[in-house]
Amino acid sequence: MSGIFEKLIGDLGDKKQYREYKQRVKALPDGYRQAAAALERYLLHLGPSDDGKSLIAMLSDLADLLEQSAAAGVPVRDVVGSEPADFADTFMENYGGGSWIRKERARLSDAIDRASGEERER
């Protein structure tokens, strides 16, 4: 019976972990909290969209990083660098799961490979 509920509403454990992540972020100092919100938005749009476990692990690790940085007094800019998108993309590479951008990049590469093969045969 629980299998049916999970199919309808998702993994309850993942939802609990996500709520815990949100509470951790809420407790961060203001600048770190703002950075977490911006990074989360980016990661949710481009990160692992078909693997809830990878997404939760990624967000949990992000909270760990920001909590440790805040405790050590490391400025947000020193954490994410001068190019936050590059930081986020590199951060995401450490986690499995597919994303629409990864799928589209693979689709593009496959299409070009097929097109190149067709051109060579002509």
Helices and strands as residue ranges (DSSP letters): H 2-9, H 12-26, H 30-46, H 52-72, H 76-80, H 84-92, H 100-121
